[in-house]
């Protein structure tokens, strides 16, 4: 159970809604949200699916994380060709 999901800043909700439709971030603000997480590995990628049971309906967030040959961590958010890519680089200290 998530205690809180989203943002209480109502003015942000319309701005976040397009990302919500792409499964990237939830718009709105809810408390005590039941959720389920399913993780699996496919072709050396960690695939995650998070299902939230909001009062307004079910919402799913999907992502895929992989390590590139150049040492970058790539997290693809959202489905298929609509995904957004977050790239990090892992370096030795």
Phi, psi and omega in degrees: 000121172281132177292317180216141177226134177097209181224140176283355181279094186303329182294339178278338186305312178297328179289327181276340185304317178299324177288327177297317179297336178267003177075027184261311182213146180274134172265158181099191184207117180223154180246152175051061184263117174293145180211163177223137178241134174235121178242142176208164179247128180225121177051049178064020176242137175274115182258127180238141175226121180246121181251120180253137178254083178285160175299330181273357178136175181278140177226139183240133175245127180239145173208164178223128183243135179215155175256125181277169178295337180271007177083018178264140174264122182247123178246113180263119183257134178093170185277147169039231185286352179270001188291157174248142186249130175245125185241131175235156177242135178259124180232150174286144180271000000 
